[in-house]
Amino acid sequence: MQDKLESFSRLIDIMDTLREQCPWDKKQTLESLRYLTIEEMYELSDAILERDMQEIKKELGDLLLHIVFYARIASETDDFDISDVINSLCDKLIHRHPHIYGDVEVKDEKEVKKNWEKLKLKEGKRSVLEGVPNSLPAVIKSFRIQEKVRGIGFDWDNKSQVWDKVMEEITELQAEVKKGDRKRIESEFGDVLFALTNYARFIDVNPEDALERTNKRFIKRFQIMENIIEEEGVSLNDMSLDQMDVYWDRAKAIYVSKQNIG
């Protein structure tokens, strides 16, 4: 514990020094750091998906720096400092975990989440969905919305019901595609994605992670295909789709042999 306290104290001292002496750090504001923080979050997300523990450690450090940086800037206007941030978090965690710090009993993690949402409403939140950031990417936002309403019991009973809803939405999308109304097609397509995201929860799949892993898998396979084509002195631009499919299958086989996955 002492080592952890000393390392955090060291970070605070370094941050203070940089803020006072470094020309770049002195110029930063809450607003100027915002987009950098978002970038760091995505870099951490990539590292997690790649299961690169050393990179995760590095990116967590970068995020911690940003947290300390924001707190230091706010302390200069007497709004809050890093102690206020930490103590506020500690108070919230204690309040939101009455099954640990109080006399409330829960039987599983679902009841913990349900109590969490109820407590947030008691704290002054006007809506269960109030805590979902507007700027979240759509798939993540959809997933979080569904998790939030599940917390107060607004959810399907089982995954078969959800899958039926997915098929219902696909049927409705197909009907609108035949009619050709672009707005209705977009609306129904959104409903399909929302329903699929819901189904993902019921089969314990994070849809954002699943889609990003598919993106990465496709990129790697496609780049393998490009390398094969280049090595054989053929032009990708001059190929028919059937010819591309032959190289795609070869690339997929190489990828699978390297990754040992389907």
Secondary structure, DSSP 8 states (H G I E B T S, - for coil): -HHHHHHHHHHHHHHHHHHHH-HHHHH--HHHHHHHHHHHHHHHHHHHHHT-HHHHHHHHHHHHHHHHHHHHHHHTTTS--HHHHHHHHHHHHHHH-HHHHSS---SSHHHHHHHHHHHHHHTT-S-GGGGS-TTS-HHHHHHHHHHHHHTTT-S-SSHHHHHHHHHHHHHHHHHHHHHT-HHHHHHHHHHHHHHHHHHHHHTT--HHHHHHHHHHHHHHHHHHHHHHHHHTT--GGG--HHHHHHHHHHHHHHHHHHHT--
